[in-house]
Amino acid sequence: MDRETVIQAQAGDRRAFVALMDAIGDRLHATADHILRDSQLAEDATQDALLTIWRELPRLRDADRFEAWAYRILVNTCRREGRRASRWLPSLVAGPAHEPVASDEMGRVADRDQLERGFRQLSMDHRAVVVLSHYLDLPRERVAEVLDIPVGTVESRLHRALRNLRAAIEADARPPIDHSTHSEVTP
């Protein structure tokens, strides 16, 4: 991010703000989509975050930290949007639409679906750490800055998130128990 553009946007220059959003807007939306796993919720969260960024930008103390600050606002907005959606629309939240898939790709689709199911079981805090670390490929120190938490907390959340994701995938891969083959013992 260009420091001068951030300073101009802080002073109310709409063109500078548009330039900032051109530079970061798509990544903000993609990040929200990865965290929330729903394109409509991600659009809402991104729009809310952009409004908050515009409204709060004059209060940003360090123009060099604009990007981390913007991501922090987005992650917090995703948390609120995720809570609101789970409270009001628990059975209506759907994942991203999947395109038709050729039969030779079915194994990859099954793996991706299994990963998606496991990822949806993670808390919003764990999702945010995984997305920032692995999707945006941010170093741990930058993730800590974005989330405004210590690096050690990033490490522990990431460790727990990946452990929980692994456990969810393994549980999903286990074949169901066929109760019809077990005989019941009657006294």
DARA-V898220 format. One record per residue. N is the residue number from 1. SS is DSSP state (a for helix, b for strand, c for the rest). NEAR is the number of other ideal C-beta (glycine too) atoms within 12 Angstrom. D_LAST is the distance of its C-alpha to the last C-alpha in whole Angstrom. Layout:
BEGIN
N;SS;NEAR;D_LAST
N;SS;NEAR;D_LAST
END
This chain:
BEGIN
1;c;27;75
2;c;18;79
3;a;18;79
4;a;17;82
5;a;27;80
6;a;32;78
7;a;23;81
8;a;23;82
9;a;34;79
10;a;27;79
11;c;17;82
12;c;14;81
13;c;19;82
14;a;16;80
15;a;14;81
16;a;26;80
17;a;29;77
18;a;17;76
19;a;20;77
20;a;34;75
21;a;30;72
22;a;18;73
23;a;20;73
24;a;32;69
25;a;25;68
26;a;15;66
27;a;27;64
28;a;39;63
29;a;29;62
30;a;24;60
31;a;39;59
32;a;45;57
33;a;29;56
34;a;36;54
35;a;45;53
36;a;42;52
37;c;34;51
38;c;30;52
39;a;21;56
40;a;23;56
41;a;35;55
42;a;32;57
43;a;23;60
44;a;27;60
45;a;39;59
46;a;37;62
47;a;22;64
48;a;27;63
49;a;38;64
50;a;30;67
51;a;18;68
52;a;24;67
53;a;33;69
54;a;26;72
55;a;17;72
56;a;21;71
57;a;32;74
58;a;18;77
59;a;14;74
60;c;28;73
61;c;14;75
62;c;16;75
63;a;26;76
64;a;17;75
65;a;21;71
66;a;35;71
67;a;33;69
68;a;29;66
69;a;33;67
70;a;38;66
71;a;37;63
72;a;31;62
73;a;36;63
74;a;43;61
75;a;41;58
76;a;28;58
77;a;36;58
78;a;41;55
79;a;28;53
80;a;24;54
81;a;33;54
82;a;33;51
83;a;21;49
84;a;21;51
85;a;27;50
86;a;21;46
87;a;12;46
88;a;13;48
89;c;17;47
90;c;12;44
91;c;8;43
92;c;13;46
93;c;24;47
94;c;18;48
95;c;22;49
96;c;23;52
97;c;11;53
98;c;16;52
99;c;9;55
100;c;9;54
101;c;15;53
102;c;10;54
103;a;10;51
104;a;8;52
105;a;15;52
106;a;14;48
107;a;13;47
108;a;15;49
109;a;18;48
110;a;18;44
111;a;17;45
112;a;20;47
113;a;22;45
114;a;23;42
115;a;25;45
116;a;25;45
117;a;21;42
118;a;28;42
119;a;33;45
120;a;30;44
121;c;22;41
122;c;33;44
123;c;22;45
124;a;34;49
125;a;29;50
126;a;34;49
127;a;38;50
128;a;42;53
129;a;38;54
130;a;37;52
131;a;37;55
132;a;41;58
133;a;30;57
134;a;24;56
135;a;21;57
136;c;27;61
137;c;14;61
138;c;28;62
139;c;18;62
140;a;25;60
141;a;18;63
142;a;24;64
143;a;36;60
144;a;27;60
145;a;26;64
146;a;35;62
147;a;37;59
148;c;21;61
149;c;24;59
150;c;15;59
151;a;22;59
152;a;14;56
153;a;21;54
154;a;30;55
155;a;20;54
156;a;19;50
157;a;31;50
158;a;32;50
159;a;19;48
160;a;21;45
161;a;33;46
162;a;24;46
163;a;18;43
164;a;25;41
165;a;29;42
166;a;21;41
167;a;17;38
168;a;23;38
169;a;25;39
170;a;14;37
171;a;16;34
172;a;22;35
173;a;17;36
174;c;11;32
175;c;7;30
176;c;10;28
177;c;8;24
178;c;7;23
179;a;8;19
180;a;8;19
181;a;8;19
182;c;8;16
183;c;7;13
184;c;8;10
185;c;5;7
186;c;4;4
187;c;3;0
END
